[in-house]
Amino acid sequence: MKTHCTPGRTDQDAKARERAASAEHASPDQDLLDRRMARIGYKLLVMSGKGGVGKSTVAANLAIALSLAGKTVGLLDVDIHGPSIPKLMGLDAGRVVSDDEGVVPLEVGGNLKVLSIAFFLPSDRDAVIWRGPMKFNAIRQFLTDVNWGPLDFLVIDAPPGTGDEPLSVAQLTGKPAGALLVTTPQALAVADVRRSVAFCRQVDLPVVGIIENMSGLTCPHCGGRIDLFKTGGGQGLAEEMNVRMLGSIPLDPRIVTCADSGVPYIHRFAESPAAQAFMQVVNRITETLAPAEPSHR
């Protein structure tokens, strides 16, 4: 006797079996991860196509600016091999503890929580020599085992490029989430950030906007502007890729001094042009996103 197959039924059955197999082998902490992420209004992944553009400095100061704007903020450093956030925040001697609710991140100023792999290392001389799967598991633990509590924003500082760390974040955080792309004005940096835009589109991670860092220097002697790395690269890329230009952060030598001393720049020099530029970027982000109320607060 002939049997008649409904067109596409075989594909549907195969997909159903694949979903069932995935559910059977799902991590037992998936429910906890989902509940942790549901308490966060918006996840912001700070990316750059290449190193040396000041991405971690931007991430740290944006997190502080968001907290100063009255938001509850988490700052997660997923740069496994070169964590910079502890030094930038003056927390390089910090260590975490655990309680019944999980790992407790370090708190700054009452409404900013910080976590980095550096807080788990015996000393700042220890190197983390891991392949991709171990990095994925560590990032999953940072999101699952850490008691972030209710947050308006979780700012996630990723290493340069489009490798394991940003991919893991994109896969694990769920929605709503988006990427902030940091560039400098010169063509070399812009070309690499163009690839970051492509990465975000391939993994279905919305691009919140582009931030152009090191955008000009005001001469401390004559007050004139010096475009050390050209100008307009970030704006041109935003127009080319049809994404929003969030703002330009000028160079200020005092940013280096603050980073080395572990004092957040935006705290010490709140009236400076660079600090004001950070606040303008934050205003544009909050106006654009208006984070949804996290559930299960």
PLY file of the C-alpha trace (Angstrom):
ply
format ascii 1.0
element vertex 297
property float x
property float y
property float z
element edge 296
property int vertex1
property int vertex2
end_header
0.00 0.00 0.00
1.32 3.44 -0.92
1.82 6.06 1.69
1.54 9.73 0.95
3.87 12.16 2.72
2.83 15.71 3.33
5.35 18.06 1.67
7.76 19.47 4.22
6.61 17.02 6.92
9.98 15.26 6.97
11.77 18.56 7.57
9.30 19.46 10.32
9.80 16.09 12.02
13.57 16.48 11.83
13.39 19.94 13.38
11.08 18.63 16.11
13.53 15.85 16.93
16.39 18.37 16.98
14.49 20.60 19.41
13.67 17.62 21.62
17.31 16.52 21.64
18.43 20.05 22.50
15.94 20.21 25.36
17.08 16.83 26.65
20.71 17.95 26.71
20.04 21.49 27.86
22.11 22.74 30.74
20.29 22.28 34.05
21.03 25.92 34.91
19.19 27.28 31.86
16.16 28.19 33.95
18.34 30.10 36.41
20.08 31.91 33.55
16.73 32.89 32.07
15.52 34.19 35.42
18.71 36.19 36.00
18.52 37.79 32.55
14.79 38.51 32.92
15.64 40.84 35.80
17.84 43.01 33.56
16.14 45.67 31.49
18.73 45.84 28.70
22.05 44.16 27.97
24.64 46.34 26.22
27.63 44.60 24.62
30.50 47.06 24.07
32.56 45.89 21.09
35.36 47.08 18.85
36.79 45.57 15.72
40.36 46.08 16.91
42.31 46.82 20.04
43.66 50.19 21.08
40.50 52.23 20.53
39.74 52.75 24.23
36.80 50.35 24.33
37.19 49.38 28.00
37.56 53.02 29.00
34.36 53.80 27.12
32.55 50.83 28.72
33.63 51.79 32.25
32.75 55.46 31.91
29.43 54.70 30.22
28.48 52.39 33.08
29.37 55.14 35.56
27.48 57.75 33.54
24.39 55.52 33.46
24.61 55.07 37.23
24.98 58.83 37.70
21.84 59.23 35.62
19.99 57.22 38.28
20.03 53.82 36.58
20.89 50.57 38.31
23.82 49.18 36.34
25.99 46.11 36.11
29.43 46.16 34.50
30.68 42.76 33.36
34.21 42.29 32.04
34.32 39.28 29.68
37.81 40.00 28.39
39.14 36.72 29.73
42.77 37.18 28.72
43.22 40.89 29.33
40.70 42.19 31.88
40.96 45.98 32.19
37.82 46.94 34.09
39.19 46.30 37.63
42.10 48.70 37.07
39.88 51.34 35.47
37.45 51.17 38.39
40.07 51.11 41.14
39.10 47.53 42.01
42.27 45.69 41.03
42.60 44.29 44.57
38.95 43.23 44.64
37.79 39.68 45.35
34.27 38.28 45.25
32.37 36.21 47.78
29.30 34.00 47.51
26.09 33.72 49.48
22.90 31.66 49.19
21.87 33.63 46.09
25.14 33.13 44.21
28.31 35.09 43.56
28.13 38.66 44.87
29.57 41.27 42.48
31.51 44.23 43.85
29.46 47.39 44.35
30.46 50.95 43.51
28.42 53.92 44.64
25.33 51.96 45.60
23.82 51.35 42.16
26.74 49.97 40.11
27.84 46.32 40.34
31.10 45.09 38.80
32.43 41.63 37.95
35.59 40.47 36.19
37.53 37.24 35.95
40.39 39.18 37.55
38.47 39.01 40.85
38.93 35.22 40.84
42.66 35.11 40.06
45.30 34.74 42.80
47.23 37.77 41.50
47.36 40.23 38.62
50.34 38.29 37.21
48.34 35.15 36.52
47.54 34.42 32.87
44.32 32.69 31.78
45.22 30.18 29.07
41.88 28.84 27.85
40.40 27.65 24.60
36.94 28.62 23.37
34.73 26.12 25.28
36.21 27.12 28.63
35.64 30.79 27.87
32.03 30.07 26.91
31.47 28.19 30.18
33.05 30.99 32.21
30.85 33.65 30.59
27.80 31.47 31.15
28.72 31.27 34.84
29.18 35.05 35.02
25.60 35.42 33.81
24.05 32.47 35.66
25.85 32.12 38.99
26.23 35.83 39.75
23.41 37.47 41.69
23.07 40.59 39.58
19.64 41.35 41.00
17.34 43.77 39.19
19.22 46.08 36.82
18.24 48.70 34.27
21.38 47.99 32.23
24.13 45.38 32.12
27.15 46.82 30.29
29.40 44.03 29.00
32.97 44.82 28.00
34.19 42.33 25.39
37.69 41.90 23.96
38.39 43.21 20.45
37.12 41.31 17.45
34.25 38.95 16.73
35.40 35.75 18.43
34.34 33.53 21.32
33.53 36.17 23.92
31.10 38.44 22.00
29.55 35.39 20.34
28.98 33.78 23.75
27.36 36.95 25.08
25.10 37.21 22.02
23.99 33.61 22.48
23.46 33.69 26.24
22.00 37.03 27.30
18.69 36.83 25.48
16.63 39.88 24.62
16.44 42.80 24.89
20.11 43.28 24.06
22.20 45.36 21.70
25.74 46.32 20.77
27.65 49.57 21.18
30.50 49.71 18.66
33.58 51.78 19.54
35.90 53.10 16.85
38.49 55.80 16.36
38.30 58.09 13.33
41.02 56.57 11.14
40.17 54.26 8.24
41.94 51.20 9.72
39.78 51.18 12.84
36.63 51.94 10.86
37.26 48.97 8.55
37.42 46.61 11.52
34.28 48.03 13.12
32.50 47.49 9.79
33.08 43.78 10.39
31.59 44.14 13.86
28.41 45.50 12.29
28.32 42.44 10.03
28.84 40.18 13.06
25.92 41.75 14.91
23.62 41.31 11.95
24.62 37.67 11.51
23.90 36.82 15.16
20.71 38.94 15.29
22.12 41.43 17.80
20.80 44.96 17.16
23.40 47.70 16.85
22.42 50.48 19.24
24.98 52.81 17.70
28.57 53.79 17.05
30.78 55.80 19.41
33.82 57.54 17.96
36.52 57.69 20.61
39.73 59.77 20.50
37.90 62.25 18.31
40.22 65.23 18.25
42.38 66.86 20.93
41.98 70.35 22.34
45.43 71.91 22.71
45.97 72.84 26.38
48.14 75.80 25.33
46.23 77.55 22.54
42.80 75.96 22.79
42.86 74.89 19.15
41.60 71.51 17.97
44.04 68.92 16.64
42.61 65.98 14.67
45.27 63.41 15.53
43.42 60.48 13.93
41.61 62.34 11.14
37.93 63.08 11.64
34.50 61.85 10.62
35.27 58.14 10.33
32.60 57.08 12.79
29.95 59.31 11.23
30.78 58.04 7.76
30.54 54.41 8.89
27.22 55.06 10.65
25.78 56.50 7.44
27.22 53.71 5.30
25.89 50.90 7.53
22.62 52.67 8.38
23.21 52.67 12.14
23.02 55.51 14.62
25.97 57.73 15.46
25.76 58.14 19.23
28.54 60.67 19.67
32.24 61.50 19.61
34.52 61.46 22.66
37.51 63.84 22.42
40.96 62.93 23.65
41.97 64.14 27.08
45.40 63.20 28.54
43.80 63.13 31.97
41.88 59.98 30.93
45.22 58.14 30.97
46.08 59.52 34.40
42.72 58.47 35.79
42.94 54.99 34.27
46.38 54.40 35.77
45.27 55.60 39.20
41.96 53.69 39.15
39.81 56.81 39.45
36.92 56.96 36.96
37.53 59.93 34.68
33.91 61.00 34.54
33.90 61.35 38.34
37.01 63.50 38.64
36.52 65.72 35.58
32.75 65.85 35.25
32.78 69.30 33.62
35.36 68.44 30.95
34.38 68.21 27.25
35.05 64.45 27.21
32.90 63.83 30.31
30.11 65.94 28.83
30.39 63.92 25.61
29.99 60.70 27.62
26.83 62.09 29.22
25.42 63.08 25.82
26.02 59.53 24.57
24.25 58.15 27.66
21.29 60.45 27.07
20.99 59.22 23.50
21.21 55.60 24.62
18.52 55.97 27.28
16.28 57.92 24.91
16.69 55.25 22.23
16.27 52.18 24.40
13.92 53.22 27.20
14.56 49.79 28.79
11.57 47.61 29.43
10.68 46.93 33.04
12.51 43.74 34.03
10.23 40.98 35.22
10.48 39.18 38.58
12.15 42.12 40.31
0 1
1 2
2 3
3 4
4 5
5 6
6 7
7 8
8 9
9 10
10 11
11 12
12 13
13 14
14 15
15 16
16 17
17 18
18 19
19 20
20 21
21 22
22 23
23 24
24 25
25 26
26 27
27 28
28 29
29 30
30 31
31 32
32 33
33 34
34 35
35 36
36 37
37 38
38 39
39 40
40 41
41 42
42 43
43 44
44 45
45 46
46 47
47 48
48 49
49 50
50 51
51 52
52 53
53 54
54 55
55 56
56 57
57 58
58 59
59 60
60 61
61 62
62 63
63 64
64 65
65 66
66 67
67 68
68 69
69 70
70 71
71 72
72 73
73 74
74 75
75 76
76 77
77 78
78 79
79 80
80 81
81 82
82 83
83 84
84 85
85 86
86 87
87 88
88 89
89 90
90 91
91 92
92 93
93 94
94 95
95 96
96 97
97 98
98 99
99 100
100 101
101 102
102 103
103 104
104 105
105 106
106 107
107 108
108 109
109 110
110 111
111 112
112 113
113 114
114 115
115 116
116 117
117 118
118 119
119 120
120 121
121 122
122 123
123 124
124 125
125 126
126 127
127 128
128 129
129 130
130 131
131 132
132 133
133 134
134 135
135 136
136 137
137 138
138 139
139 140
140 141
141 142
142 143
143 144
144 145
145 146
146 147
147 148
148 149
149 150
150 151
151 152
152 153
153 154
154 155
155 156
156 157
157 158
158 159
159 160
160 161
161 162
162 163
163 164
164 165
165 166
166 167
167 168
168 169
169 170
170 171
171 172
172 173
173 174
174 175
175 176
176 177
177 178
178 179
179 180
180 181
181 182
182 183
183 184
184 185
185 186
186 187
187 188
188 189
189 190
190 191
191 192
192 193
193 194
194 195
195 196
196 197
197 198
198 199
199 200
200 201
201 202
202 203
203 204
204 205
205 206
206 207
207 208
208 209
209 210
210 211
211 212
212 213
213 214
214 215
215 216
216 217
217 218
218 219
219 220
220 221
221 222
222 223
223 224
224 225
225 226
226 227
227 228
228 229
229 230
230 231
231 232
232 233
233 234
234 235
235 236
236 237
237 238
238 239
239 240
240 241
241 242
242 243
243 244
244 245
245 246
246 247
247 248
248 249
249 250
250 251
251 252
252 253
253 254
254 255
255 256
256 257
257 258
258 259
259 260
260 261
261 262
262 263
263 264
264 265
265 266
266 267
267 268
268 269
269 270
270 271
271 272
272 273
273 274
274 275
275 276
276 277
277 278
278 279
279 280
280 281
281 282
282 283
283 284
284 285
285 286
286 287
287 288
288 289
289 290
290 291
291 292
292 293
293 294
294 295
295 296
